[in-house]
Structure formats: structure tokens, C-alpha cells
């Protein structure tokens, strides 16, 4: 009876992991292909900045796009490995369950490493963005970076519109949806931090589900003497 209970828990958790994998994959694809998504903004930074600015942005661009592709691969792998675990529990196959546990552990490790790297890397990104906002000059390649970010994220300044000093905020700060147009209320940093917090929350929830799934697989495997 106890074995059946753990088997049910394992199957239910695998279903959650499968759904999570699909959601992560869809979100990553949207970021890569949406004309208003992250990939479009990153490509704008890459293609329309001068060589000097480009040197400072190359590392950021590579990491932003790399993280998105990593999460796309992880989402697909999660969906596939959850199916492997489901089949292993139905067929009571010890080898499949062992493979499931090992691969799921590696996925957890990769997710944690990616998020830690992104968190550690954020101060460098913030330093570069503060410099761009404080030295904003209209109709320059450096100014285009700021304009593109503000229009894409619907924000004004890095912290707020006071970042532009005595010259005041540029036209890209204006919200065209309002009549008369007024500046966007929030700074771009708040938007990015909110997005990062959501990603962190999703990853933490995934890791918790994955750890419980690994644990249930091990318990089910150890309690069931009929596994092949």
C-alpha cells in the first residue's frame, strides 16, 4: 500500500514537471521569436551600437541570449525526462528510474548555476546601464540603447526620470497611450528586477518539485522489490 502511494506521488509530480517543462519551453521560445521580446532588444543592442559600446555589451548580450537558450533546452529536457520517469514507474523499470534520478539531479544543478551566474552578473549589467542613462545624448548610438530599452520596457530612466539630470527625460520616456502623453512612471531597473524575481520564483518552484520527484523515485524504487 505504501509503495502504491509513493508511485502515485511520483506519477503526479512527473505530470507537474512535464507541464513545467512545456511552460518553460514556450516562454523561452516567446522571448526568442516575439518582435517585442528579449531577443529583439538584444539584437538591437548588438547591431546598432558603436564598436566602443559594443565591447562593453558583448558579454551581456552573450549571457542574455545564452541563458534563454539554456532554459529552452532545459524545458524540453524536463518534458522528455518526466515522460521517461512515467514510463519507468509504469513498467517498474529500475534502470529508467535510475536514469531519471541522475538526469533530474543534473538539471537541478544547471538551473541553480544559471541563476547564480545571472545574479552575480547583474551588478556589471547595472553599472553599464547607469553609465548609458547618465551620459544619454539624443540621436547617438549610445542614446539609441536607452531609447530602445525605454520603449520596449515602457520605463523612464534606470531608477527614475531624474537620471537624465538638468536636460530632462527624452521623448522615449513618454507614454503614447495617454493623452496628453506623460512619462512612464517606473524606472527600467524595476522592470528588470521584477522579471528576474519571477524567473527566480519559477526556478525555485521547479527545483523543489524536482527534488521531491527525485526523492519519491528513490523511495518508490527502494520499497518496490519487483522492479526489473
Buried (B, 14 or more C-beta within 10 A) or exposed (E): EEBEEBBEBBBEBBEBBBBBBBBBBEBBBBBBEEEEBBBBBBEBBBEEBEEEBBEBBEEBBEBBBEBBEBBBBBBBBBBEBBBBBBBBBEEBBBEBBBBBBEBBEEBBEBBEEBBEEBEEBBEEBBEBBBBBBEEBEEEBBBBBBBBBBBBBBBBBBBBBBEBBEEEEBBEBBBBEEEEEEEBBEBBBBBBBEEEBEEBEEBBEEBBEBBEBBBBBBBBBBEBBEEBE
